[in-house]
């Protein structure tokens, strides 16, 4: 089993996640571990919550470490958001890694959960890295779909 040292997961949470990822039902996991399916469900929920918190922490740290950071208020259109990304990049001498249509798609896919009618519904903090990556952090804890480009 993978070591949990230095993580926010307990040994039991890792064991439950490992067995569930291998296709075992909660009842099968419960039988194997000598507990109830209800307890396995609670352990799994707690583990998933810990993983979500760790991802959020990483998103925040990556955004804060970016040399260019700015906050965009709710209500701004995606066209204006894309324009602001390029303007902030230009001001800092950073070439954004995406052409305009790619950046629009990239941001929309990442921020879909905080978007309505082509406008942001929540405040968003963006970070621009030296190599032109765009990092995103939302105030509500939901940065939309998982996107490895934004979380590297």
Secondary structure per residue as TSV (DSSP state, phi and psi in degrees):
chain	resnum	aa	ss	phi	psi
A	1	X	-	360.0	145.4
A	2	X	-	-65.8	142.5
A	3	X	-	-73.6	139.7
A	4	X	-	-96.6	0.3
A	5	X	T	-56.3	129.0
A	6	X	T	82.7	7.6
A	7	X	S	-115.5	173.5
A	8	X	S	-98.3	7.0
A	9	X	S	-96.1	143.8
A	10	X	-	-83.9	163.7
A	11	X	H	-57.5	-41.4
A	12	X	H	-64.6	-41.4
A	13	X	H	-62.2	-42.7
A	14	X	H	-63.4	-43.0
A	15	X	H	-62.2	-44.5
A	16	X	H	-63.6	-46.9
A	17	X	H	-61.7	-41.1
A	18	X	H	-61.1	-47.0
A	19	X	H	-67.5	-39.2
A	20	X	H	-66.8	-39.4
A	21	X	H	-64.2	-26.5
A	22	X	T	-84.1	4.8
A	23	X	T	96.8	4.0
A	24	X	-	-74.1	143.4
A	25	X	-	-75.2	165.5
A	26	X	H	-61.5	-36.8
A	27	X	H	-66.2	-40.7
A	28	X	H	-62.8	-41.0
A	29	X	H	-65.0	-43.7
A	30	X	H	-59.6	-45.0
A	31	X	H	-61.8	-42.8
A	32	X	H	-65.5	-37.2
A	33	X	H	-94.6	-2.8
A	34	X	T	71.4	41.5
A	35	X	S	-140.0	-166.6
A	36	X	-	-102.1	158.5
A	37	X	H	-62.4	-34.1
A	38	X	H	-63.1	-42.1
A	39	X	H	-66.7	-40.7
A	40	X	H	-60.9	-42.4
A	41	X	H	-60.1	-43.7
A	42	X	H	-64.9	-41.6
A	43	X	H	-63.5	-42.6
A	44	X	H	-64.1	-43.4
A	45	X	H	-61.6	-43.6
A	46	X	H	-63.8	-41.1
A	47	X	H	-63.3	-45.7
A	48	X	H	-62.8	-38.0
A	49	X	H	-64.5	-40.1
A	50	X	H	-64.8	-40.9
A	51	X	H	-63.8	-42.6
A	52	X	H	-61.9	-43.2
A	53	X	H	-62.6	-39.9
A	54	X	H	-64.6	-41.7
A	55	X	H	-63.1	-43.4
A	56	X	H	-62.0	-41.5
A	57	X	H	-61.4	-44.1
A	58	X	H	-63.9	-43.0
A	59	X	H	-58.7	-44.9
A	60	X	H	-64.8	-45.6
A	61	X	H	-61.2	-43.3
A	62	X	H	-64.9	-38.9
A	63	X	H	-67.5	-43.1
A	64	X	H	-67.3	-29.0
A	65	X	H	-80.7	-13.9
A	66	X	S	-66.3	138.5
A	67	X	S	-65.3	-25.7
A	68	X	E	-118.3	123.9
A	69	X	E	-131.8	140.7
A	70	X	E	-155.3	154.0
A	71	X	E	-109.0	137.5
A	72	X	E	-116.3	126.9
A	73	X	-	-76.2	160.2
A	74	X	T	-59.6	149.6
A	75	X	T	98.0	-12.9
A	76	X	-	-77.4	143.4
A	77	X	B	-79.5	159.9
A	78	X	H	-66.4	-32.0
A	79	X	H	-60.4	-45.2
A	80	X	H	-68.7	-36.7
A	81	X	H	-59.8	-48.1
A	82	X	H	-62.2	-42.9
A	83	X	H	-59.7	-42.8
A	84	X	H	-65.0	-38.7
A	85	X	H	-59.8	-48.7
A	86	X	H	-64.7	-39.9
A	87	X	H	-64.4	-44.0
A	88	X	H	-66.1	-38.1
A	89	X	H	-62.6	-45.4
A	90	X	H	-60.8	-43.7
A	91	X	H	-59.3	-34.7
A	92	X	H	-95.7	0.3
A	93	X	T	72.3	28.0
A	94	X	-	-106.0	125.1
A	95	X	-	-85.4	116.2
A	96	X	-	-66.5	136.3
A	97	X	S	-68.0	-14.6
A	98	X	S	-116.4	144.5
A	99	X	-	-74.5	166.2
A	100	X	H	-53.9	-50.3
A	101	X	H	-62.6	-37.2
A	102	X	H	-66.3	-42.1
A	103	X	H	-64.7	-42.9
A	104	X	H	-57.9	-48.8
A	105	X	H	-63.8	-43.4
A	106	X	H	-58.6	-50.9
A	107	X	H	-68.3	-42.6
A	108	X	H	-63.0	-43.0
A	109	X	H	-63.0	-35.4
A	110	X	H	-78.0	-35.1
A	111	X	H	-104.3	15.9
A	112	X	G	-53.2	-37.9
A	113	X	G	-68.5	-18.5
A	114	X	G	-118.1	36.9
A	115	X	E	-131.8	140.6
A	116	X	E	-147.4	128.1
A	117	X	T	51.9	46.5
A	118	X	T	66.0	22.0
A	119	X	E	-132.2	149.9
A	120	X	E	-72.1	138.6
A	121	X	S	-102.2	-4.3
A	122	X	S	-141.0	158.8
A	123	X	-	-69.4	139.0
A	124	X	E	-129.5	136.6
A	125	X	E	-106.0	130.4
A	126	X	E	-116.2	147.7
A	127	X	E	-128.5	137.6
A	128	X	E	-111.2	123.2
A	129	X	-	-84.7	166.6
A	130	X	T	-59.8	-30.5
A	131	X	T	-92.9	13.5
A	132	X	S	88.3	7.4
A	133	X	-	-73.7	152.3
A	134	X	E	-114.2	116.6
A	135	X	E	-99.5	143.9
A	136	X	E	-129.1	138.3
A	137	X	E	-139.6	125.4
A	138	X	E	-103.0	149.6
A	139	X	T	-70.3	-26.0
A	140	X	T	-86.2	-1.8
A	141	X	S	87.5	6.5
A	142	X	-	-127.1	99.6
A	143	X	-	-88.6	20.3
A	144	X	-	80.5	-153.3
A	145	X	S	-64.7	150.4
A	146	X	-	-66.4	134.7
A	147	X	-	-143.1	110.4
A	148	X	T	-59.9	-30.8
A	149	X	T	-61.1	-35.3
A	150	X	T	-86.1	-13.6
A	151	X	T	-119.1	26.4
A	152	X	-	-94.5	360.0
